[in-house]
Amino acid sequence: MTSAPFQLGALPALARSTVDRQETLRTDPERLRSRWPDARVVVVDRYGRAPVPLGAVQEVPADGIPLATRKALSFGEEPPETASFLGQWQDTDYWVVPGAPPEDAEVIEIEGAWGVRQQAPSAEGEAWVELRGHGSLLDDTSAGLLTTAEALRNWHWRGRYCARCGGTTERRQFGWATQCSSCEREEYPRTDPAVICLVHDDVGVNGEHVLLARQPVWPPKRYSVLAGFVEAGESLEGCVEREIREEAGVEVRDIRYLGSQPWPFPRSIMLGFAARADAGAALFPADGEIEDARWVSRAEVRAAFRGENEDLLLPGNSSIAHVMLRAWARAEA
């Protein structure tokens, strides 16, 4: 416990990585092709799912679930055109290629995000899991690989046509650039910034209550902190002020940065902030966007994390919101 302003205290699940991206190698085809026979490949299907050992899902190892990577040579003598270079770890190159579970895969249920059991294809001793629901269970290396792979997959899927002339695009730099086949315009992976802010009241240093809200499409009793995309010509702090005002009708101050996490759904990065508001400030949820907003005490949040508050379900472990709320709950007001 501390009376100082709270800090995250833990790395958000999808911010973990051990892989060296080796940016300079993306323009060195000779070197990458020469190491292809010893490389490993992450396979991701059109839903963003990747295979992991089935046994690791059923009983998660202490250091996390590893991805079930493939030998690169099983995809050909050199990287296929659809392959993207992810980086290097322990002298091994890692790539991602599109794929799919076997057609005869069995559909099983496994524990996923939000505490909800999710369906997953399973075959040949593997289960195909997606990042949003299971990213927090992956080991550090696998979390970084799949987060980058999913970000690239989404970018390529949405960038098949040139934004200038509408021509088809072709991959360059082993998945890290595209070039229009008509006007030759080049483009690089896009990341859209979004802010996510934990707003607490102005009692003491860290407040006694936190502002939580829920969207209509969320599971019953699910609440989280507020978030929104940064608009053109807007600062991050300005976005925090605007989003909280628009979604909950509250004015905030003392905005400070906490940390960040990639969120490739489809291509965002979540920038975490904390801010203060007047204790007991009236809340006015945005019609059609926010179903409910409320001030929740630290005791209620702590009970929810212990599974002792049936009226409050908090964000899953893969989200930076989970880390932010846990850090605030552990702090002293």
Sequence and secondary structure as in RCSB ss.txt:
>XXXX:A:sequence
MTSAPFQLGALPALARSTVDRQETLRTDPERLRSRWPDARVVVVDRYGRAPVPLGAVQEVPADGIPLATRKALSF
GEEPPETASFLGQWQDTDYWVVPGAPPEDAEVIEIEGAWGVRQQAPSAEGEAWVELRGHGSLLDDTSAGLLTTAE
ALRNWHWRGRYCARCGGTTERRQFGWATQCSSCEREEYPRTDPAVICLVHDDVGVNGEHVLLARQPVWPPKRYSV
LAGFVEAGESLEGCVEREIREEAGVEVRDIRYLGSQPWPFPRSIMLGFAARADAGAALFPADGEIEDARWVSRAE
VRAAFRGENEDLLLPGNSSIAHVMLRAWARAEA
>XXXX:A:secstr
  SS     S  GGG    B  GGGGG HHHHHHHGGG EEEEE TTSEEEEEHHHHHS  TT B    EEGGGG
 SS  TT EEEEEETTEEEEEEE    TT EEEEEE GGG EEEEEEETTEEEEEHHHHGGGB HHHHHHHHHHH
HHHHHHHHTSB TTT  BEEEEGGGTEEEETTT  EE    EEEEEEEEEESSTTT SEEEEEE TTS TTB B 
EEEE  TT  HHHHHHHHHHHHH    EEEEEEEEEEETTTTEEEEEEEEEE TT      TTT SEEEEEEHHH
HHHHHTT  TT B   TTSHHHHHHHHHHHS  
